[in-house]
Amino acid sequence: MQSPFIPKCLLVIAKSARMLVKMCIDSGCEVVAIDCFVDSDTRQMAKQTYQVSSLAWDDISATVAAVREIYGLTELLYGSGLETYPDTLSYLEKDWRIIGNSATTFQRVQDKRDFFARLDLLSIRHPLLVFTKPDDSVDWLLKPWRGEGGLGIRRYNSVDFADGYWQRYIEGRSMSVLFAASADGVELIGFNEQWTVKSDGGQSFLFAGIASHAKVSMSIQAEIADCLGKLVEAYQLRGLNSMDFMLQDGTCYVLEINARISASAQLYGKSLLLKHLQGFENCLDDSVELLIGPSAYQVVYAREKVTIPDQLAWPAWAVDRPNPGAIVATGEPICSIIASGKNSGQVRETLHRQQRILANLLETGL
């Protein structure tokens, strides 16, 4: 089958654009990037970078207009961060060809009342949840209406101020599945295991990392494939997306759909942008080579305030690298690390070793 058309240059917009920039570069596409960090490795890879304070339309509209005028670009790829600013995608859609789910689809998936009602309609299992304050405070999570990366999720205390919805806490494996969607169907790319961290800033379920090629039973794989087939059709999802779910004693509970390219995409090979484009051209096939070995991505959070040394020699496995002299506050992400290995145990050991090496580098500056 003919390969999908790869744009010569794209505008990428995300809270942190590094992963998407690398995906584009690896596929032979130049990038102009707008994000909130403008990390040093993003700057090295991109044709041009622009830093913004947030992805709210008022904060990026002038920059977007300048990119259009300077570079004459017409196509755009978006990543994480727009969950909090869904109106931004609606504005972008007016003047740009978006290589991603439409603003309508993105916003519908974010509508929690609609999403869980649709799961019920499609007979897809999910955790018990309510949209009014529960009578008890046992085993409830309070989750924000919009958010990403676990921000704002906390254990419910009946005396707390509450703005969101309540979901029954489930003990089990926190999982996700990366998939490609087209008008013709769904391709499951890989199952992943996720983990969170409790930060000093009061965040209880902050996204900390994800490992690829997680082992799940054939029956769960079949159940997930059936769920995704229904949801892709219901929401008209396209390209790369992911779905989060909990796995408890062989039972699957769907949590949410991420209607964009997720962090797990960087763990499955250098050509995933092609798979994303295939989804929009309805030509999903096996021509895109995927990594078959396990790997993991982990965010390294600052345990205390850190100033990035001017001459720090970053290891190749450290990404999302802050610029020299940057000050990282306690609880904020310093960078991310990526590890691979022959099996999941070896990957975990490598992550632990990398964290020790990084801590020493930051302390000594060498």
Contacts in CASP RR format, 6 or more apart in sequence:
PFRMAT RR
TARGET T0000
AUTHOR 0000-0000-0000
METHOD contacts of the structure
MODEL  1
MQSPFIPKCLLVIAKSARMLVKMCIDSGCEVVAIDCFVDSDTRQMAKQTY
QVSSLAWDDISATVAAVREIYGLTELLYGSGLETYPDTLSYLEKDWRIIG
NSATTFQRVQDKRDFFARLDLLSIRHPLLVFTKPDDSVDWLLKPWRGEGG
LGIRRYNSVDFADGYWQRYIEGRSMSVLFAASADGVELIGFNEQWTVKSD
GGQSFLFAGIASHAKVSMSIQAEIADCLGKLVEAYQLRGLNSMDFMLQDG
TCYVLEINARISASAQLYGKSLLLKHLQGFENCLDDSVELLIGPSAYQVV
YAREKVTIPDQLAWPAWAVDRPNPGAIVATGEPICSIIASGKNSGQVRET
LHRQQRILANLLETGL
1 283 0 8 1.000
1 285 0 8 1.000
1 287 0 8 1.000
2 283 0 8 1.000
3 274 0 8 1.000
3 287 0 8 1.000
4 274 0 8 1.000
4 277 0 8 1.000
4 278 0 8 1.000
4 280 0 8 1.000
4 281 0 8 1.000
4 283 0 8 1.000
5 277 0 8 1.000
5 281 0 8 1.000
6 27 0 8 1.000
6 28 0 8 1.000
6 29 0 8 1.000
6 273 0 8 1.000
6 274 0 8 1.000
6 277 0 8 1.000
7 29 0 8 1.000
7 75 0 8 1.000
7 99 0 8 1.000
8 29 0 8 1.000
8 30 0 8 1.000
9 29 0 8 1.000
9 30 0 8 1.000
9 31 0 8 1.000
9 32 0 8 1.000
9 47 0 8 1.000
9 71 0 8 1.000
9 73 0 8 1.000
10 24 0 8 1.000
10 29 0 8 1.000
10 30 0 8 1.000
10 31 0 8 1.000
10 32 0 8 1.000
10 73 0 8 1.000
10 75 0 8 1.000
10 76 0 8 1.000
10 77 0 8 1.000
10 99 0 8 1.000
11 31 0 8 1.000
11 32 0 8 1.000
11 33 0 8 1.000
11 34 0 8 1.000
11 64 0 8 1.000
11 67 0 8 1.000
11 71 0 8 1.000
11 73 0 8 1.000
11 75 0 8 1.000
11 76 0 8 1.000
11 77 0 8 1.000
11 96 0 8 1.000
12 20 0 8 1.000
12 21 0 8 1.000
12 24 0 8 1.000
12 31 0 8 1.000
12 32 0 8 1.000
12 33 0 8 1.000
12 34 0 8 1.000
12 35 0 8 1.000
12 46 0 8 1.000
12 76 0 8 1.000
12 77 0 8 1.000
12 78 0 8 1.000
12 79 0 8 1.000
13 33 0 8 1.000
13 34 0 8 1.000
13 35 0 8 1.000
13 55 0 8 1.000
13 60 0 8 1.000
13 64 0 8 1.000
13 76 0 8 1.000
13 77 0 8 1.000
13 78 0 8 1.000
13 79 0 8 1.000
13 82 0 8 1.000
13 92 0 8 1.000
14 20 0 8 1.000
14 33 0 8 1.000
14 35 0 8 1.000
14 55 0 8 1.000
14 78 0 8 1.000
14 79 0 8 1.000
14 80 0 8 1.000
14 81 0 8 1.000
15 35 0 8 1.000
15 36 0 8 1.000
15 37 0 8 1.000
15 55 0 8 1.000
15 79 0 8 1.000
15 80 0 8 1.000
15 81 0 8 1.000
15 148 0 8 1.000
16 35 0 8 1.000
16 36 0 8 1.000
16 37 0 8 1.000
16 39 0 8 1.000
16 42 0 8 1.000
16 80 0 8 1.000
16 320 0 8 1.000
17 31 0 8 1.000
17 33 0 8 1.000
17 34 0 8 1.000
17 35 0 8 1.000
17 42 0 8 1.000
17 46 0 8 1.000
17 49 0 8 1.000
17 79 0 8 1.000
18 35 0 8 1.000
18 39 0 8 1.000
18 41 0 8 1.000
18 42 0 8 1.000
18 45 0 8 1.000
18 319 0 8 1.000
18 320 0 8 1.000
19 261 0 8 1.000
19 263 0 8 1.000
19 265 0 8 1.000
19 266 0 8 1.000
19 319 0 8 1.000
20 31 0 8 1.000
20 33 0 8 1.000
20 77 0 8 1.000
20 79 0 8 1.000
20 261 0 8 1.000
21 31 0 8 1.000
21 33 0 8 1.000
21 42 0 8 1.000
21 45 0 8 1.000
21 46 0 8 1.000
22 45 0 8 1.000
22 266 0 8 1.000
23 261 0 8 1.000
23 265 0 8 1.000
23 266 0 8 1.000
23 270 0 8 1.000
23 272 0 8 1.000
23 273 0 8 1.000
24 30 0 8 1.000
24 31 0 8 1.000
24 77 0 8 1.000
24 273 0 8 1.000
25 31 0 8 1.000
25 45 0 8 1.000
26 270 0 8 1.000
26 271 0 8 1.000
26 273 0 8 1.000
27 270 0 8 1.000
27 271 0 8 1.000
27 273 0 8 1.000
27 274 0 8 1.000
29 273 0 8 1.000
30 47 0 8 1.000
31 45 0 8 1.000
31 46 0 8 1.000
31 47 0 8 1.000
32 46 0 8 1.000
32 47 0 8 1.000
32 48 0 8 1.000
32 49 0 8 1.000
32 50 0 8 1.000
32 67 0 8 1.000
32 71 0 8 1.000
32 73 0 8 1.000
33 42 0 8 1.000
33 46 0 8 1.000
33 48 0 8 1.000
33 49 0 8 1.000
33 50 0 8 1.000
34 49 0 8 1.000
34 50 0 8 1.000
34 51 0 8 1.000
34 52 0 8 1.000
34 60 0 8 1.000
34 63 0 8 1.000
34 64 0 8 1.000
34 67 0 8 1.000
35 42 0 8 1.000
35 49 0 8 1.000
35 50 0 8 1.000
35 51 0 8 1.000
35 52 0 8 1.000
36 51 0 8 1.000
36 52 0 8 1.000
36 53 0 8 1.000
36 54 0 8 1.000
36 55 0 8 1.000
37 51 0 8 1.000
37 320 0 8 1.000
37 322 0 8 1.000
38 49 0 8 1.000
38 50 0 8 1.000
38 51 0 8 1.000
38 323 0 8 1.000
39 320 0 8 1.000
39 321 0 8 1.000
39 322 0 8 1.000
39 323 0 8 1.000
39 335 0 8 1.000
40 314 0 8 1.000
40 321 0 8 1.000
40 322 0 8 1.000
40 323 0 8 1.000
40 324 0 8 1.000
41 314 0 8 1.000
41 319 0 8 1.000
41 320 0 8 1.000
41 321 0 8 1.000
42 49 0 8 1.000
42 320 0 8 1.000
43 49 0 8 1.000
43 323 0 8 1.000
47 71 0 8 1.000
48 67 0 8 1.000
48 71 0 8 1.000
50 63 0 8 1.000
50 66 0 8 1.000
50 67 0 8 1.000
52 59 0 8 1.000
52 60 0 8 1.000
52 63 0 8 1.000
53 59 0 8 1.000
54 60 0 8 1.000
54 85 0 8 1.000
55 81 0 8 1.000
55 82 0 8 1.000
55 84 0 8 1.000
55 85 0 8 1.000
55 88 0 8 1.000
56 85 0 8 1.000
56 88 0 8 1.000
57 85 0 8 1.000
57 87 0 8 1.000
57 88 0 8 1.000
57 91 0 8 1.000
60 88 0 8 1.000
61 91 0 8 1.000
64 92 0 8 1.000
67 73 0 8 1.000
68 74 0 8 1.000
68 95 0 8 1.000
74 96 0 8 1.000
74 97 0 8 1.000
75 96 0 8 1.000
75 97 0 8 1.000
75 98 0 8 1.000
75 99 0 8 1.000
76 92 0 8 1.000
76 96 0 8 1.000
76 97 0 8 1.000
76 98 0 8 1.000
76 99 0 8 1.000
77 98 0 8 1.000
77 99 0 8 1.000
77 100 0 8 1.000
77 261 0 8 1.000
78 89 0 8 1.000
78 92 0 8 1.000
78 98 0 8 1.000
78 100 0 8 1.000
78 260 0 8 1.000
79 260 0 8 1.000
79 261 0 8 1.000
80 148 0 8 1.000
80 149 0 8 1.000
80 260 0 8 1.000
80 262 0 8 1.000
80 263 0 8 1.000
81 147 0 8 1.000
81 148 0 8 1.000
82 88 0 8 1.000
82 89 0 8 1.000
82 106 0 8 1.000
82 260 0 8 1.000
83 110 0 8 1.000
83 146 0 8 1.000
83 147 0 8 1.000
83 148 0 8 1.000
84 146 0 8 1.000
84 147 0 8 1.000
84 148 0 8 1.000
86 103 0 8 1.000
86 106 0 8 1.000
86 107 0 8 1.000
86 110 0 8 1.000
86 146 0 8 1.000
89 98 0 8 1.000
89 103 0 8 1.000
89 106 0 8 1.000
89 107 0 8 1.000
90 103 0 8 1.000
90 107 0 8 1.000
92 98 0 8 1.000
92 103 0 8 1.000
93 102 0 8 1.000
93 103 0 8 1.000
99 276 0 8 1.000
99 277 0 8 1.000
99 280 0 8 1.000
100 238 0 8 1.000
100 239 0 8 1.000
100 260 0 8 1.000
100 276 0 8 1.000
100 280 0 8 1.000
101 109 0 8 1.000
101 237 0 8 1.000
101 238 0 8 1.000
101 239 0 8 1.000
101 241 0 8 1.000
101 259 0 8 1.000
101 260 0 8 1.000
102 236 0 8 1.000
105 235 0 8 1.000
105 236 0 8 1.000
105 237 0 8 1.000
105 238 0 8 1.000
105 259 0 8 1.000
106 259 0 8 1.000
106 260 0 8 1.000
108 114 0 8 1.000
108 115 0 8 1.000
108 235 0 8 1.000
109 115 0 8 1.000
109 235 0 8 1.000
109 237 0 8 1.000
109 256 0 8 1.000
109 257 0 8 1.000
109 259 0 8 1.000
110 146 0 8 1.000
110 259 0 8 1.000
112 131 0 8 1.000
112 145 0 8 1.000
112 165 0 8 1.000
113 131 0 8 1.000
115 256 0 8 1.000
115 257 0 8 1.000
116 126 0 8 1.000
116 129 0 8 1.000
118 231 0 8 1.000
118 234 0 8 1.000
119 125 0 8 1.000
119 126 0 8 1.000
119 254 0 8 1.000
122 227 0 8 1.000
122 230 0 8 1.000
122 231 0 8 1.000
122 234 0 8 1.000
124 227 0 8 1.000
124 230 0 8 1.000
124 231 0 8 1.000
124 254 0 8 1.000
125 251 0 8 1.000
125 252 0 8 1.000
125 253 0 8 1.000
125 254 0 8 1.000
126 253 0 8 1.000
126 254 0 8 1.000
126 255 0 8 1.000
127 167 0 8 1.000
127 168 0 8 1.000
127 169 0 8 1.000
127 170 0 8 1.000
127 246 0 8 1.000
127 253 0 8 1.000
127 255 0 8 1.000
128 167 0 8 1.000
128 168 0 8 1.000
129 165 0 8 1.000
129 166 0 8 1.000
129 167 0 8 1.000
129 168 0 8 1.000
130 165 0 8 1.000
130 166 0 8 1.000
131 164 0 8 1.000
131 165 0 8 1.000
131 166 0 8 1.000
133 158 0 8 1.000
133 162 0 8 1.000
133 166 0 8 1.000
134 140 0 8 1.000
134 156 0 8 1.000
134 166 0 8 1.000
136 158 0 8 1.000
137 156 0 8 1.000
137 157 0 8 1.000
137 158 0 8 1.000
139 168 0 8 1.000
139 169 0 8 1.000
140 155 0 8 1.000
140 156 0 8 1.000
140 166 0 8 1.000
140 167 0 8 1.000
140 168 0 8 1.000
140 169 0 8 1.000
141 153 0 8 1.000
141 154 0 8 1.000
141 155 0 8 1.000
141 156 0 8 1.000
141 166 0 8 1.000
141 167 0 8 1.000
141 168 0 8 1.000
141 169 0 8 1.000
141 205 0 8 1.000
142 153 0 8 1.000
142 154 0 8 1.000
142 155 0 8 1.000
142 156 0 8 1.000
142 160 0 8 1.000
142 162 0 8 1.000
142 164 0 8 1.000
142 165 0 8 1.000
142 166 0 8 1.000
143 152 0 8 1.000
143 153 0 8 1.000
143 164 0 8 1.000
143 165 0 8 1.000
143 166 0 8 1.000
143 167 0 8 1.000
144 151 0 8 1.000
144 152 0 8 1.000
144 153 0 8 1.000
144 163 0 8 1.000
144 164 0 8 1.000
145 163 0 8 1.000
145 164 0 8 1.000
145 165 0 8 1.000
148 258 0 8 1.000
149 206 0 8 1.000
149 207 0 8 1.000
150 196 0 8 1.000
150 203 0 8 1.000
150 205 0 8 1.000
150 206 0 8 1.000
150 207 0 8 1.000
151 203 0 8 1.000
151 206 0 8 1.000
152 203 0 8 1.000
152 205 0 8 1.000
153 203 0 8 1.000
153 204 0 8 1.000
153 205 0 8 1.000
154 160 0 8 1.000
154 202 0 8 1.000
154 203 0 8 1.000
154 204 0 8 1.000
154 205 0 8 1.000
155 169 0 8 1.000
155 204 0 8 1.000
156 162 0 8 1.000
156 166 0 8 1.000
167 255 0 8 1.000
170 246 0 8 1.000
170 248 0 8 1.000
170 253 0 8 1.000
171 248 0 8 1.000
172 246 0 8 1.000
172 247 0 8 1.000
172 248 0 8 1.000
173 193 0 8 1.000
173 214 0 8 1.000
173 246 0 8 1.000
173 247 0 8 1.000
173 248 0 8 1.000
174 193 0 8 1.000
174 194 0 8 1.000
174 195 0 8 1.000
174 196 0 8 1.000
174 244 0 8 1.000
174 246 0 8 1.000
175 191 0 8 1.000
175 192 0 8 1.000
175 193 0 8 1.000
175 194 0 8 1.000
175 214 0 8 1.000
175 216 0 8 1.000
175 244 0 8 1.000
175 245 0 8 1.000
175 246 0 8 1.000
175 247 0 8 1.000
176 191 0 8 1.000
176 192 0 8 1.000
176 194 0 8 1.000
176 210 0 8 1.000
176 242 0 8 1.000
176 243 0 8 1.000
176 244 0 8 1.000
176 245 0 8 1.000
176 258 0 8 1.000
176 262 0 8 1.000
176 264 0 8 1.000
177 188 0 8 1.000
177 189 0 8 1.000
177 190 0 8 1.000
177 191 0 8 1.000
177 192 0 8 1.000
177 224 0 8 1.000
177 228 0 8 1.000
177 242 0 8 1.000
177 243 0 8 1.000
177 245 0 8 1.000
178 188 0 8 1.000
178 189 0 8 1.000
178 190 0 8 1.000
178 192 0 8 1.000
178 240 0 8 1.000
178 241 0 8 1.000
178 242 0 8 1.000
178 262 0 8 1.000
178 264 0 8 1.000
178 265 0 8 1.000
178 268 0 8 1.000
179 186 0 8 1.000
179 187 0 8 1.000
179 188 0 8 1.000
179 189 0 8 1.000
179 190 0 8 1.000
179 228 0 8 1.000
179 240 0 8 1.000
179 241 0 8 1.000
179 242 0 8 1.000
179 243 0 8 1.000
180 186 0 8 1.000
180 187 0 8 1.000
180 189 0 8 1.000
180 239 0 8 1.000
180 240 0 8 1.000
180 241 0 8 1.000
180 275 0 8 1.000
180 276 0 8 1.000
180 278 0 8 1.000
180 279 0 8 1.000
180 284 0 8 1.000
181 187 0 8 1.000
181 228 0 8 1.000
181 232 0 8 1.000
181 237 0 8 1.000
181 238 0 8 1.000
181 239 0 8 1.000
181 241 0 8 1.000
181 279 0 8 1.000
182 238 0 8 1.000
182 239 0 8 1.000
182 278 0 8 1.000
182 279 0 8 1.000
182 280 0 8 1.000
182 281 0 8 1.000
182 282 0 8 1.000
182 283 0 8 1.000
182 284 0 8 1.000
183 238 0 8 1.000
183 282 0 8 1.000
184 282 0 8 1.000
184 284 0 8 1.000
185 229 0 8 1.000
185 232 0 8 1.000
185 284 0 8 1.000
186 225 0 8 1.000
186 228 0 8 1.000
186 229 0 8 1.000
186 232 0 8 1.000
187 275 0 8 1.000
187 284 0 8 1.000
188 221 0 8 1.000
188 224 0 8 1.000
188 225 0 8 1.000
188 228 0 8 1.000
189 240 0 8 1.000
189 268 0 8 1.000
189 272 0 8 1.000
189 275 0 8 1.000
189 290 0 8 1.000
190 212 0 8 1.000
190 213 0 8 1.000
190 214 0 8 1.000
190 264 0 8 1.000
190 268 0 8 1.000
191 213 0 8 1.000
191 214 0 8 1.000
191 215 0 8 1.000
191 216 0 8 1.000
191 221 0 8 1.000
191 224 0 8 1.000
192 210 0 8 1.000
192 211 0 8 1.000
192 212 0 8 1.000
192 213 0 8 1.000
192 214 0 8 1.000
192 264 0 8 1.000
192 267 0 8 1.000
193 210 0 8 1.000
193 211 0 8 1.000
193 214 0 8 1.000
194 207 0 8 1.000
194 209 0 8 1.000
194 210 0 8 1.000
194 211 0 8 1.000
194 244 0 8 1.000
195 208 0 8 1.000
195 209 0 8 1.000
195 210 0 8 1.000
196 204 0 8 1.000
196 205 0 8 1.000
196 206 0 8 1.000
196 207 0 8 1.000
196 208 0 8 1.000
197 206 0 8 1.000
197 208 0 8 1.000
197 301 0 8 1.000
198 204 0 8 1.000
198 205 0 8 1.000
198 206 0 8 1.000
199 206 0 8 1.000
199 301 0 8 1.000
199 331 0 8 1.000
200 303 0 8 1.000
200 330 0 8 1.000
200 331 0 8 1.000
201 330 0 8 1.000
201 331 0 8 1.000
206 301 0 8 1.000
207 263 0 8 1.000
207 299 0 8 1.000
208 298 0 8 1.000
208 299 0 8 1.000
208 301 0 8 1.000
209 263 0 8 1.000
209 296 0 8 1.000
209 297 0 8 1.000
209 298 0 8 1.000
209 299 0 8 1.000
210 263 0 8 1.000
210 264 0 8 1.000
210 267 0 8 1.000
210 296 0 8 1.000
210 297 0 8 1.000
210 298 0 8 1.000
211 267 0 8 1.000
211 294 0 8 1.000
211 295 0 8 1.000
211 296 0 8 1.000
211 297 0 8 1.000
211 344 0 8 1.000
211 347 0 8 1.000
211 348 0 8 1.000
212 264 0 8 1.000
212 267 0 8 1.000
212 268 0 8 1.000
212 291 0 8 1.000
212 293 0 8 1.000
212 294 0 8 1.000
212 295 0 8 1.000
212 296 0 8 1.000
213 292 0 8 1.000
213 293 0 8 1.000
213 294 0 8 1.000
213 295 0 8 1.000
213 344 0 8 1.000
214 344 0 8 1.000
216 224 0 8 1.000
216 247 0 8 1.000
217 250 0 8 1.000
220 247 0 8 1.000
220 250 0 8 1.000
220 252 0 8 1.000
223 252 0 8 1.000
224 243 0 8 1.000
224 245 0 8 1.000
224 252 0 8 1.000
227 243 0 8 1.000
227 252 0 8 1.000
227 254 0 8 1.000
228 243 0 8 1.000
231 237 0 8 1.000
231 243 0 8 1.000
231 257 0 8 1.000
235 257 0 8 1.000
235 259 0 8 1.000
237 257 0 8 1.000
237 259 0 8 1.000
238 279 0 8 1.000
238 280 0 8 1.000
239 275 0 8 1.000
239 276 0 8 1.000
239 277 0 8 1.000
239 278 0 8 1.000
239 279 0 8 1.000
239 280 0 8 1.000
240 260 0 8 1.000
240 261 0 8 1.000
240 262 0 8 1.000
240 265 0 8 1.000
240 272 0 8 1.000
240 275 0 8 1.000
240 276 0 8 1.000
241 257 0 8 1.000
241 258 0 8 1.000
241 259 0 8 1.000
241 260 0 8 1.000
241 261 0 8 1.000
241 262 0 8 1.000
242 257 0 8 1.000
242 258 0 8 1.000
242 262 0 8 1.000
242 264 0 8 1.000
243 254 0 8 1.000
243 255 0 8 1.000
243 256 0 8 1.000
243 257 0 8 1.000
243 258 0 8 1.000
244 254 0 8 1.000
244 255 0 8 1.000
244 256 0 8 1.000
244 257 0 8 1.000
244 258 0 8 1.000
245 252 0 8 1.000
245 253 0 8 1.000
245 254 0 8 1.000
245 255 0 8 1.000
246 252 0 8 1.000
246 253 0 8 1.000
246 255 0 8 1.000
247 253 0 8 1.000
261 272 0 8 1.000
261 276 0 8 1.000
263 297 0 8 1.000
264 297 0 8 1.000
265 272 0 8 1.000
266 272 0 8 1.000
266 297 0 8 1.000
266 338 0 8 1.000
267 291 0 8 1.000
267 295 0 8 1.000
267 296 0 8 1.000
267 297 0 8 1.000
267 338 0 8 1.000
268 290 0 8 1.000
268 291 0 8 1.000
269 289 0 8 1.000
269 290 0 8 1.000
269 291 0 8 1.000
271 288 0 8 1.000
271 289 0 8 1.000
272 288 0 8 1.000
274 287 0 8 1.000
274 288 0 8 1.000
275 284 0 8 1.000
275 288 0 8 1.000
278 284 0 8 1.000
278 285 0 8 1.000
278 288 0 8 1.000
291 340 0 8 1.000
293 340 0 8 1.000
293 341 0 8 1.000
293 342 0 8 1.000
294 340 0 8 1.000
294 341 0 8 1.000
294 342 0 8 1.000
294 343 0 8 1.000
294 344 0 8 1.000
294 347 0 8 1.000
295 338 0 8 1.000
295 339 0 8 1.000
295 340 0 8 1.000
295 341 0 8 1.000
295 347 0 8 1.000
296 338 0 8 1.000
296 339 0 8 1.000
296 340 0 8 1.000
296 347 0 8 1.000
296 348 0 8 1.000
296 351 0 8 1.000
297 336 0 8 1.000
297 337 0 8 1.000
297 338 0 8 1.000
298 336 0 8 1.000
298 337 0 8 1.000
298 338 0 8 1.000
298 339 0 8 1.000
298 351 0 8 1.000
298 355 0 8 1.000
299 320 0 8 1.000
299 333 0 8 1.000
299 336 0 8 1.000
300 333 0 8 1.000
300 334 0 8 1.000
300 335 0 8 1.000
300 336 0 8 1.000
300 337 0 8 1.000
300 355 0 8 1.000
300 358 0 8 1.000
301 331 0 8 1.000
301 332 0 8 1.000
301 333 0 8 1.000
301 334 0 8 1.000
302 328 0 8 1.000
302 329 0 8 1.000
302 330 0 8 1.000
302 331 0 8 1.000
302 332 0 8 1.000
302 333 0 8 1.000
302 334 0 8 1.000
303 330 0 8 1.000
303 331 0 8 1.000
304 330 0 8 1.000
305 327 0 8 1.000
305 328 0 8 1.000
305 329 0 8 1.000
305 330 0 8 1.000
306 327 0 8 1.000
306 328 0 8 1.000
306 334 0 8 1.000
306 362 0 8 1.000
307 325 0 8 1.000
307 326 0 8 1.000
307 327 0 8 1.000
307 328 0 8 1.000
308 322 0 8 1.000
308 323 0 8 1.000
308 324 0 8 1.000
308 325 0 8 1.000
308 326 0 8 1.000
308 327 0 8 1.000
308 328 0 8 1.000
308 334 0 8 1.000
308 362 0 8 1.000
309 324 0 8 1.000
309 325 0 8 1.000
309 362 0 8 1.000
309 365 0 8 1.000
310 324 0 8 1.000
310 325 0 8 1.000
311 324 0 8 1.000
311 365 0 8 1.000
311 366 0 8 1.000
312 324 0 8 1.000
312 361 0 8 1.000
312 362 0 8 1.000
312 365 0 8 1.000
312 366 0 8 1.000
313 361 0 8 1.000
313 366 0 8 1.000
314 321 0 8 1.000
314 335 0 8 1.000
314 361 0 8 1.000
315 354 0 8 1.000
315 357 0 8 1.000
315 358 0 8 1.000
315 361 0 8 1.000
317 337 0 8 1.000
317 338 0 8 1.000
317 339 0 8 1.000
317 354 0 8 1.000
318 335 0 8 1.000
318 336 0 8 1.000
318 337 0 8 1.000
318 354 0 8 1.000
318 358 0 8 1.000
319 335 0 8 1.000
319 336 0 8 1.000
319 337 0 8 1.000
319 338 0 8 1.000
320 333 0 8 1.000
320 335 0 8 1.000
320 336 0 8 1.000
321 335 0 8 1.000
322 328 0 8 1.000
322 334 0 8 1.000
322 335 0 8 1.000
328 334 0 8 1.000
334 358 0 8 1.000
334 362 0 8 1.000
335 358 0 8 1.000
337 351 0 8 1.000
337 354 0 8 1.000
337 355 0 8 1.000
337 358 0 8 1.000
339 347 0 8 1.000
339 350 0 8 1.000
339 351 0 8 1.000
339 354 0 8 1.000
340 347 0 8 1.000
340 350 0 8 1.000
341 347 0 8 1.000
341 350 0 8 1.000
END
